[in-house]
């Protein structure tokens, strides 16, 4: 059972890459919000069983293989509405230098904004350096950085902004969960590489908590009215 669970977890990258190709999250926003009202036992057992079942299906549908652990993200700055990060990808899998490269990046959940400086965003199509309301993005090299070598590490700085309703600086709800790299070599051949999942799938179903409502202050004003009665006496002679 331990070995099977380990093999199932290795297929996480395949599952997320498929949801990225379909340009949709693993779970819909409605489904994710509904899980907030379910008992804890559901999160720890039933939801895990659903995810593992999905992994199990893809395990038998896809060819087996080891993912590459040479990937990580360093969050260089965080605040309650997003984070700045740097993605590191080991390039030792390359067989020769490249003439271009492309990354398919899948997030746990839909981010309000994704921004990158040293690459062009090709999907969704845009002329800007940022896109809004995305779960998956495809980016490719710019004119000045298409060449990668097997001896190097690809580093890419990016920014993620959370939706308006999320104020949790330390949430992992909007982390990158998977990365696939595709390249064209200088001889015209191509290659593709899937890195290991960057986030535990369980983190993708943990909703970002909404801020606590501000305390309500009630002010009571008491008004006192004073009535003065005048008495007039008339004397007749």
N, C-alpha and C positions, 0 to 999 in steps of 0.2 A: 504493500500500500504506500509506503514511504517513497519507493522508487517510482511508482506510478504518479504520485502527486508531484514529484520532482519533474518528471517528463511532461506532465500537463502544464506546469508553470513555465517551462521552456517554450511552450507554444504561444505564450502571451503575445509575443511580437507579431506572429502570423495573424492572430485574431484582430489585433488593432490595425495592422496594415490593411486588412480587408475592409474594415470599417472606414479607413482613410480613403481607399480607392472609391468607395461608395459615397464619400464626402458626408458621412454621418457619424455621430457619436455611437459608442457601444450601447448606451442607454439614452433614451430621450429625456429632455428636461422635465417633462411631466412625471415620468417614471422615477427620476431622481428625487424630485420634490416629494412624491408620495412616500418614499422610503423613510422620510423624516418622521412619519406618523406611525410607522410599524414598530413592533416591540423589538428590543435589542436582540432577542433570540433569533429573529428573522435575519437580521444583518449578519449574525455570526454563523448561522447554519444554512438557512434557505438560500440567501443571496450568494454565499460562497459556493453552494452546490450548483446554482445556476451558472456561475462563472466557470467553475471546473467542468461542468457538462459541456459548455461551449468550447473550452480548451480540448476536451476529450474528442469532440466531433472533428475539430480541425486537426487534431493529432493523427487521426486515421485518414483524413482527407488529403493531408499534405505530406510531402516527403520529410522524413526525419532528418535532423541535423542540429549542430550546436550553433547557438547565436554568439556573436562577438561581444565580449564584455568591455571592449575598449571604447566606452562612451560614458560620459558623465556631464552633469550640468552644475555649474557653480553660480549660485545666486549672489551676485556682487552687491546688490542693494535691494531691500524690501521695504514696503510700506503697506498701509491698510487697503490700498487700491491696486496693488500690482507688484511687479518686481523687475529688476534688470538682471539678466543672466548671461552666462557665456557657455556655449555648447562646445565640448571637446570630443573629437572623433579621431581615433587611431586609424592611420592610413596604411598600416603594414599589410593589409589584405590586397592592396593593388599589385598588379603584376608588372606595371611599367608606369611612366608618367602619363598624365591625362591631358586631353585637349579641352574638356569641359566636364562639369559635374552638376548633379542635382540632388537635393535632399527632400524627402517626403517626411514631414513632421506631424505627428498626431498628438493632440492634447487629450488629457483626461476628459475635459468638458469644454463647452464652447466659451472662448475667451472674448472679452469685449473688444480688445485690440491686440494685434501682433505687429511688431515693428522690427525691421532688420536693416542694417546699414551696409554690410559688405556682400550683399547678394540681392538679386532681383526676385520679386515675388511673381510667379508665373501662373499659379492657381491658388485662389481665384484670380482671374486676370485683373491687373491694375497697373497704372503708371506710377503709383505712389510707392513709398517705402513702407507702407503699413496697410493692413486690411482689418476690417471690423467683423465681429460676430462669426468667428470661424472655429471649427474643431480640428481641421486639417489644412495644412498649407504645403505647397510645393515651391521651393526656391532654387535658383540656379546661380552659377557664378556670374560675376560682372566681367567687363572686358579686360580688366587688369589682373584678375586672379583665377584664370581657368586651369592653371597647371598645378597639379598635386603630385607629390612623390611618395613612394612607399616608406621613406625614412622620416616622414613628417607627421604632424598632428594638425588636423583642420580645426581652427578655432573660430567661432562665430558668436558675436555679441547680439543680443536681442532684448526686446522689451515686451512684457505682457501686462495688460490692464484687465482688472476684474470687472464684472457687471456692476451696475449701480447698487444692487442689493447686497453685495458682499463687502465686508469690512474687516476680514480676518487676515492680518499680515502674514500669519504663519500657516495658512491653509495649503494643502497639497492638491486641492480640488482642480487647479488649473495648471498643473505641472505637465511637462512633456512626458509622454508615456512610451513613445516608440519613434525610431528614426530609421529610414531606409535610404541608402546612398546609391545613386546610379551614376556611372561615368562613361565617357567615351575616351578610349586610349588614342595615342598619337598615330597608331597604325590603322585606325578606323574601327577596330573591334570595340565591344562594349562589355561592361560588367555591372553587377548589382550586388549589394551587400546589406544584410539585415542585422542591426545591432540588438543586443538584449534589451528587454523592457527597462525603462528608467524608473518606473514607479510601480509599486504594488497595486494590482487591479482593485484591491479593496479600497484604496484611497480615492478611486474614481467614483465611488458611490457614497462617499461621505460629504454631505452637503456643507457648503460654506455657511456658518451661522450668521443670521441677520443681527444687526445691532440691537441692544436692549432699548426699549422705549424710554425716553427721558421722563423723569418723575414729573407728575402734575402738581402744581401749586395752586391751592384754592385760597382766595382772599375774600374775607367776609367784612363788609362795611356796615356799621350800625349808624343809623341816622336818628337823632332825637329831636322831636318837634316841641316847641314851647308855645302855648296859647295864652295870650294876655286878654283878660276881660275888663272892659272899662264900664264904670257905673256913672250915670249922669243924673243929678238931682235937680229938679225944677221947682222953684218956690213961687207961688202966685199970691199977690197982695190984693 
